[in-house]
Amino acid sequence: MEDLRQVPFLDEEHTTCVGMTIATTEVELVHQVLKKNVDLLAWTTSDIPGVSLDIITHKLLVYKEMCPVAQKKPKLLPHKC
């Protein structure tokens, strides 16, 4: 996974994360698109009244007693021409 850096978007409270390798000109292009569509973004649940928390909440069902296990990588077939 690529390393990220935080970049101020609207102010110091509202930031976006971009990859360390992205060019400054590309970051500016992304910010222009985001600023143009800022009315579509939600920073908190209070920004989207009327939408149930059951829909917008992400929950992971994990057992606290279990230890993480690294799975074996599958053997992939070579490309067939």
C-alpha positions in Angstrom: 0.0 0.0 0.0 1.3 3.4 -0.9 2.2 5.9 1.8 -0.2 8.8 2.1 0.1 12.5 3.0 -2.7 14.7 4.4 -3.5 17.8 2.3 -5.8 20.6 3.5 -8.9 20.7 1.4 -11.4 23.4 2.6 -9.6 24.2 5.9 -7.3 22.6 8.4 -10.3 20.5 9.8 -11.3 19.2 6.3 -8.4 17.4 4.7 -7.9 14.7 2.0 -5.2 12.0 1.8 -3.2 11.6 -1.4 -0.4 9.3 -2.3 3.2 10.5 -1.8 4.0 9.9 -5.4 1.1 12.0 -6.9 2.3 15.2 -8.7 1.2 18.5 -7.2 -0.6 19.4 -10.4 -2.7 16.3 -10.1 -3.5 17.1 -6.5 -4.7 20.5 -7.6 -6.9 18.9 -10.3 -8.5 16.5 -7.7 -9.1 19.5 -5.4 -10.8 21.4 -8.2 -13.2 18.6 -8.8 -13.9 18.1 -5.1 -14.5 21.8 -4.6 -16.8 21.9 -7.6 -18.8 19.1 -6.0 -18.4 20.0 -2.3 -22.2 19.9 -1.9 -22.1 16.1 -2.6 -19.6 15.4 0.2 -20.5 14.5 3.8 -18.0 14.9 6.5 -20.2 13.8 9.4 -23.4 11.9 9.8 -25.2 15.2 10.6 -24.4 16.3 7.0 -26.8 13.7 5.7 -30.1 14.0 7.7 -32.7 11.5 6.8 -30.3 8.6 6.1 -30.4 5.8 8.6 -27.2 5.0 10.5 -27.9 1.3 9.7 -27.2 2.1 6.0 -24.1 4.3 6.5 -22.4 2.4 9.4 -19.7 -0.1 8.6 -19.2 -2.9 11.1 -16.7 -5.7 11.1 -17.8 -8.9 12.8 -14.6 -10.2 14.4 -13.9 -12.4 17.4 -11.6 -10.7 19.9 -10.2 -14.0 21.0 -8.9 -14.9 17.5 -5.4 -14.2 16.3 -4.8 -12.9 12.8 -3.7 -15.6 10.3 -1.8 -14.9 7.1 -3.3 -16.9 4.3 -1.2 -18.7 1.7 -1.0 -17.0 -1.7 -2.9 -19.0 -4.3 -0.9 -20.5 -7.1 -1.9 -18.8 -10.3 -1.8 -20.4 -13.7 0.5 -18.8 -16.2 -1.3 -16.8 -19.0 -2.4 -18.9 -21.9 -1.8 -17.3 -25.3 
